[in-house]
């Protein structure tokens, strides 16, 4: 799995597995099914299938819309939802050709003993790698409260997608080497309205310089506003706010306040062609665009 990510990495001479095993012949790993008020999406379901599948369009339109923003039409015919969720983190020092990497010492992720961004990496509990998460579907699925079915030599288990992403880019997914992502489950009916906006140089191919999902959920305790951000940190940055926090504020004031709170404690590094401070300053802009049509 992950061929649209693994194969290019191997061609660039990055650390690669000793063997590749195709998953395409395993029955049950692809397709979209509805049962017991749940949409189950097989991990090998392609992005193109997500975009056009009647069940996804009917029940999960934001998933179809987000899938359409990933890569290119050609890549989407091969790339899968599982591959996007598990896509490796990105860093300018790591994700480049061998010639460029030879101009500086290898970082931890490339088998070296240094992080070119964080001098004290590995000391006092600091993570070795700060490569950034770039999965477009991750923040959307987090707001949809998706559950992941994972199978391995010890049997099958279920985890919340929020539990999937550790804080160290060395091993950026909490799935063991002998485990396989089987499917993604989303409960129906949805209790939240979600949108996703993506910032990148080109409207195709590029990974997100910044991706923001925002949603509004009506709960028994009142309205909740949720935001999830990728492209800035090692893992998706998840925030949620109660409308009660902004009691007495106008809608515009509440949205502006949420935008400011969403960027709190985010410390982007220069791991992308767009400057870190520009990417950070665009978070409230994207939040405003989406929430203005929901609240």
C-alpha positions as CSV (number, residue, x, y, z in Angstrom):
1,X,0.0,0.0,0.0
2,X,0.9,3.6,-0.3
3,X,2.5,3.1,-3.7
4,X,2.0,6.7,-4.9
5,X,4.1,7.8,-1.9
6,X,6.5,4.9,-1.4
7,X,7.6,4.4,-5.0
8,X,8.6,8.1,-5.6
9,X,10.5,8.0,-2.3
10,X,12.4,5.0,-3.4
11,X,13.3,6.7,-6.7
12,X,14.7,9.6,-4.7
13,X,16.9,7.3,-2.8
14,X,15.2,7.7,0.6
15,X,15.3,4.9,3.1
16,X,13.1,2.2,1.6
17,X,11.7,-1.2,2.6
18,X,13.5,-4.3,1.5
19,X,10.4,-5.7,-0.2
20,X,7.1,-4.4,-1.4
21,X,3.9,-6.5,-1.2
22,X,0.9,-5.6,-3.3
23,X,-2.4,-5.5,-1.3
24,X,-4.6,-5.2,-4.4
25,X,-5.5,-8.9,-4.4
26,X,-6.9,-8.9,-0.8
27,X,-10.7,-9.1,-1.0
28,X,-12.6,-6.7,1.2
29,X,-10.1,-3.9,1.4
30,X,-11.9,-1.7,-1.1
31,X,-15.4,-0.4,-1.6
32,X,-17.9,1.7,0.2
33,X,-20.7,0.1,2.2
34,X,-23.6,1.3,4.4
35,X,-24.8,-0.9,7.3
36,X,-26.1,-0.3,10.8
37,X,-26.0,3.5,10.5
38,X,-22.4,3.4,9.5
39,X,-20.5,4.1,6.3
40,X,-17.5,1.7,6.0
41,X,-14.8,2.7,3.4
42,X,-12.2,0.1,2.6
43,X,-8.6,1.4,2.9
44,X,-7.9,0.5,-0.7
45,X,-10.8,2.6,-2.1
46,X,-9.2,5.0,-4.5
47,X,-9.7,8.7,-4.3
48,X,-11.5,8.7,-7.7
49,X,-14.0,6.2,-6.3
50,X,-14.6,8.4,-3.3
51,X,-15.3,11.3,-5.5
52,X,-17.9,9.5,-7.6
53,X,-19.4,7.0,-5.2
54,X,-23.2,7.6,-4.6
55,X,-23.0,6.8,-0.9
56,X,-20.1,9.2,-0.3
57,X,-21.8,11.9,-2.3
58,X,-25.0,11.4,-0.4
59,X,-23.8,11.0,3.2
60,X,-20.2,12.4,3.2
61,X,-20.0,15.1,0.6
62,X,-17.0,16.8,2.3
63,X,-15.0,13.6,1.9
64,X,-15.7,13.6,-1.8
65,X,-14.9,17.3,-2.1
66,X,-11.6,16.9,-0.1
67,X,-10.5,13.9,-2.2
68,X,-11.0,16.0,-5.3
69,X,-8.4,18.5,-4.0
70,X,-5.7,15.8,-3.6
71,X,-2.9,15.3,-6.2
72,X,-4.1,15.0,-9.9
73,X,-6.9,13.1,-11.7
74,X,-4.3,10.5,-12.9
75,X,-2.9,10.0,-9.4
76,X,-6.3,9.8,-7.8
77,X,-7.1,6.7,-9.9
78,X,-4.4,4.9,-8.0
79,X,-4.0,6.7,-4.7
80,X,-6.2,5.4,-1.9
81,X,-7.9,6.8,1.2
82,X,-5.7,4.5,3.3
83,X,-2.6,5.8,1.6
84,X,-3.6,9.4,2.2
85,X,-4.3,8.8,5.9
86,X,-0.9,7.0,6.3
87,X,1.1,9.3,3.9
88,X,4.5,10.0,5.4
89,X,5.3,13.4,6.9
90,X,7.1,16.0,4.8
91,X,10.3,18.0,5.4
92,X,12.4,19.9,3.0
93,X,15.6,18.2,4.3
94,X,14.2,14.8,4.0
95,X,12.0,14.9,0.9
96,X,14.5,15.7,-1.8
97,X,16.8,13.9,-4.2
98,X,20.1,12.3,-3.2
99,X,22.2,15.0,-4.8
100,X,20.6,17.7,-2.7
101,X,20.8,15.6,0.5
102,X,24.5,15.1,-0.1
103,X,25.0,18.8,0.5
104,X,24.3,18.4,4.2
105,X,24.5,15.7,6.8
106,X,21.7,13.2,7.0
107,X,18.8,14.0,9.4
108,X,17.4,11.4,11.9
109,X,14.7,10.4,9.5
110,X,17.2,9.8,6.7
111,X,19.4,7.6,9.0
112,X,21.6,10.4,10.4
113,X,22.0,11.9,13.8
114,X,20.8,15.4,13.6
115,X,17.6,17.5,13.0
116,X,18.5,20.6,10.9
117,X,15.6,22.5,12.4
118,X,15.7,21.6,16.1
119,X,19.2,21.6,17.6
120,X,18.0,19.9,20.8
121,X,16.1,17.1,19.1
122,X,16.1,13.9,21.1
123,X,17.1,15.7,24.3
124,X,14.9,15.9,27.4
125,X,12.1,14.0,25.6
126,X,12.0,16.2,22.5
127,X,11.0,14.4,19.4
128,X,13.7,13.4,16.9
129,X,11.8,14.6,13.9
130,X,9.4,17.5,13.3
131,X,8.4,16.6,9.7
132,X,4.9,17.9,9.1
133,X,1.7,16.0,8.6
134,X,0.2,16.6,5.1
135,X,-2.8,14.2,4.9
136,X,-5.7,16.2,3.5
137,X,-8.3,13.6,4.6
138,X,-7.0,13.4,8.2
139,X,-8.5,16.7,9.5
140,X,-11.8,16.0,7.8
141,X,-12.1,12.5,9.2
142,X,-11.1,13.8,12.7
143,X,-14.0,16.2,12.6
144,X,-16.3,13.4,11.4
145,X,-15.1,11.3,14.4
146,X,-14.0,8.5,12.1
147,X,-12.9,5.1,13.6
148,X,-10.2,2.9,12.0
149,X,-10.2,-0.9,11.8
150,X,-6.6,-2.2,12.0
151,X,-5.7,-5.9,11.6
152,X,-2.5,-7.7,12.3
153,X,-0.9,-10.9,13.7
154,X,-2.5,-10.2,17.1
155,X,-6.0,-9.8,15.6
156,X,-8.1,-6.9,14.8
157,X,-8.6,-3.6,16.8
158,X,-10.4,-0.3,16.4
159,X,-8.8,3.1,17.1
160,X,-10.1,6.6,16.8
161,X,-8.3,8.5,14.0
162,X,-7.2,11.1,16.6
163,X,-5.1,8.3,18.2
164,X,-3.3,7.6,15.0
165,X,-0.8,10.4,14.9
166,X,2.1,10.5,17.5
167,X,4.2,13.6,18.1
168,X,7.4,12.3,16.4
169,X,7.8,12.3,12.7
170,X,10.2,9.3,12.8
171,X,7.3,7.0,13.1
172,X,4.3,9.3,12.4
173,X,1.6,6.7,12.5
174,X,0.6,4.6,15.6
175,X,0.2,1.3,13.6
176,X,2.7,-1.5,14.2
177,X,4.8,-2.9,11.3
178,X,2.8,-6.1,11.2
179,X,-0.5,-4.3,11.1
180,X,-2.7,-3.2,8.2
181,X,-5.3,-0.5,7.9
182,X,-8.5,-2.3,6.8
183,X,-11.2,0.3,6.8
184,X,-12.5,3.6,7.9
185,X,-15.9,3.8,9.7
186,X,-18.1,6.9,10.0
187,X,-21.3,6.9,12.0
188,X,-24.6,8.2,10.4
189,X,-26.4,10.5,10.5
190,X,-23.7,13.1,10.7
191,X,-24.1,15.5,13.5
192,X,-21.6,18.0,12.1
193,X,-21.3,20.2,9.0
194,X,-17.7,20.1,7.8
195,X,-15.7,22.0,5.1
196,X,-12.0,21.8,4.1
197,X,-9.8,24.5,2.6
198,X,-6.2,23.9,1.3
199,X,-3.4,26.3,0.6
200,X,-0.7,25.3,-2.0
201,X,1.2,26.8,-4.9
202,X,-0.4,24.8,-7.6
203,X,-4.0,23.6,-7.7
204,X,-2.8,20.1,-8.5
205,X,0.0,17.7,-7.5
206,X,1.2,19.7,-4.5
207,X,0.9,18.5,-0.9
208,X,-0.8,21.0,1.3
209,X,1.3,23.9,2.6
210,X,-1.6,24.3,4.9
211,X,-4.9,22.4,5.2
212,X,-7.8,23.5,7.5
213,X,-11.0,21.6,8.2
214,X,-13.7,23.5,10.1
215,X,-17.1,22.3,11.4
216,X,-20.1,23.2,13.4
217,X,-21.9,20.6,15.5
218,X,-25.2,20.9,17.3
219,X,-25.0,19.0,20.6
220,X,-27.3,18.7,23.6
221,X,-25.0,21.1,25.4
222,X,-25.1,23.6,22.6
223,X,-23.2,24.5,19.5
224,X,-19.6,23.3,19.2
225,X,-17.2,24.7,16.6
226,X,-14.3,22.4,15.7
227,X,-11.1,23.1,13.7
228,X,-8.3,20.8,12.6
229,X,-5.1,21.9,10.9
230,X,-2.5,20.0,8.9
231,X,0.7,21.1,7.2
232,X,2.0,23.0,10.2
233,X,3.0,20.4,12.9
234,X,4.0,16.8,13.2
235,X,0.4,15.8,13.8
236,X,-2.9,17.3,13.0
237,X,-3.7,20.2,15.3
238,X,-7.3,19.7,16.7
239,X,-9.2,22.4,18.5
240,X,-12.8,22.7,19.6
241,X,-14.8,25.6,21.1
242,X,-18.2,26.0,22.6
243,X,-20.3,28.8,21.3
244,X,-21.0,29.6,24.9
245,X,-17.4,30.8,25.2
246,X,-18.3,33.7,22.9
247,X,-21.6,34.7,24.5
248,X,-22.4,38.3,23.8
249,X,-20.2,38.5,20.7
250,X,-21.5,38.9,17.2
251,X,-21.0,36.1,14.7
252,X,-18.2,38.0,13.0
253,X,-16.5,38.6,16.4
254,X,-16.9,34.9,17.3
255,X,-15.4,33.7,14.0
256,X,-12.5,36.1,14.3
257,X,-11.8,35.0,17.9
258,X,-11.9,31.3,16.9
259,X,-9.4,32.0,14.1
260,X,-7.0,33.6,16.6
261,X,-7.4,30.8,19.1
262,X,-6.9,28.2,16.4
263,X,-3.3,29.3,15.8
264,X,-2.3,29.3,19.5
265,X,0.9,27.4,20.3
266,X,1.5,26.5,16.6
267,X,5.2,26.9,15.7
268,X,5.7,26.2,12.0
269,X,9.1,25.6,10.6
270,X,10.5,26.4,7.2
271,X,9.6,23.1,5.7
272,X,7.7,24.4,2.7
273,X,8.1,26.7,-0.2
274,X,5.7,29.2,1.5
275,X,7.1,31.1,4.5
276,X,6.0,29.8,8.0
277,X,4.5,33.0,9.2
278,X,2.5,33.4,6.0
279,X,1.1,29.9,6.4
280,X,0.2,30.6,10.0
281,X,-1.4,33.9,9.2
282,X,-3.6,32.2,6.6
283,X,-5.2,29.9,9.2
284,X,-7.7,32.5,10.5
285,X,-8.4,33.5,6.8
286,X,-9.4,29.9,5.9
287,X,-11.3,29.5,9.2
288,X,-13.3,32.6,8.4
289,X,-14.1,31.5,4.8
290,X,-15.6,28.2,6.0
291,X,-17.3,29.2,9.2
292,X,-19.0,32.3,7.6
293,X,-21.1,29.9,5.6
294,X,-22.0,27.7,8.6
295,X,-22.7,29.9,11.6
